[in-house]
Amino acid sequence: MAIRNLLITLLLLFTSVSMALGHEVGNLGHYPVVVSTWPFVEAVRAAWRAIDSGFSAVDAVVEGCSACEELRCDGTVGPGGSPDENGETTLDALVMNGATMEVGAVAAMRYVKDGIKAARLVMQHTGHTLLVGEQASAFAISMGLPGPTNLSSSESVQKWSKWKENRCQPNFWKNIVPVDSCGPYHPKDIAELGKGTCSSANLMAAVESRSSHIGLHNHDTISMAVIDKEGHIAVGTSTNGATYKIPGSCCNPEAVSNLIPYVGAVEVEDD
């Protein structure tokens, strides 16, 4: 509940900022616009070429994120990066059309390397918002995207092998046994869990455990916003998720938090 309230607060804050910025840009007529997280220059250039050629904001977002997927930006986008606990790379992606308020997304998608294109297909050709797992893969392939293909790379396999040699540390499990080795894992005894306290030492240990997962190449992804020549807005994100995540995990919070200000802007414009 606290996280939900925080997200709502952030959304309202960024929506207010987006209103001010949107009115300023609109008055000056500074269209088109391409904005992206991180210095993924080639992705921005790809989106700009599309928008400058008269493509829609949605198509420009897809072109930009697709470029990052192809380039495997920072190892956090597209195939070949962020192996999960089983050593497999899976993809999450989302696109939103400000002109229609439609959203399409895929999560934990296997065997298909074009995450953002699959998300657009969900938006354009289904009445759903999100497809997941192998069913998302089957849908994407049935709609013409290439696959099935192995999304792992020699680099991701090597990274996963070293992690296994390090007794699967760090990982995303908690309140389980064994603590300091690979699984299979089991819940701690309920009575033992009840003995925990909220001491500052325990809180710091939890923070340090969470921080151990964060590094330059595993904590973020690409999120992109585009305003086309007509003033229509689209936003999108693509990621291969958190490194060593538990299989089935999707939609890392960094990708969602990156989109909060963009979605706020789309909602304000409401083409």
Secondary structure by P-SEA (a helix, b strand, c coil): caaaaaaaaaaaaaaaaaaaaaaaaaaacccccccccccaaaaaaaaaaaaaacccaaaaaaaaaaaaaaaccccccccccccccccbbbbbbbbbbcccccccccccccccccaaaaaaaaaccccccccccaaaaaaaaaaccccccccccaaaaaaaaaaaaacccccccccccccccccccccccaaaaaaccccaaaaaaaaaaaaccccccccccccccccccccbbbbbccccccccccccccccaaaaaaaaaaaaaaaaacc
